[in-house]
Amino acid sequence: MAYLQEKTQDFEIVYYLKDGISVETLEALFQMMGVSAREMIRTQEAYYKAELKTKTLTEEEYLAAISNHPKLLKRPLVVVGDRAVWADPPEKLDAIL
């Protein structure tokens, strides 16, 4: 957050862990990023380890899993216009700012 604030003050925080995130929003984000849902799964999460680790899922099933369990989504994600990035490390923001 500090790195983003150094670069710009023009941003909005979306609290998807609290408010949820739709499959449609995830699809749009991943399309902007050029990644699959599988690539954006946090494999260290307990739900992943207990329920998904040993399964082979389709893209739609991964999208549904992330939507139903938002903690699975890698973060932070930053969207600028029609581009998005997983900002870990924060310097990845430079590609879209």
PyMOL commands that set and color helices and strands:
alter all, ss='L'
color gray80, all
select helices_A, chain A and resi 2-7+16-19+23-33+38-40+46-52+59-68+70-72+90-95
alter helices_A, ss='H'
color red, helices_A
select strands_A, chain A and resi 77-80+83-86
alter strands_A, ss='S'
color yellow, strands_A
deselect
rebuild
show_as cartoon
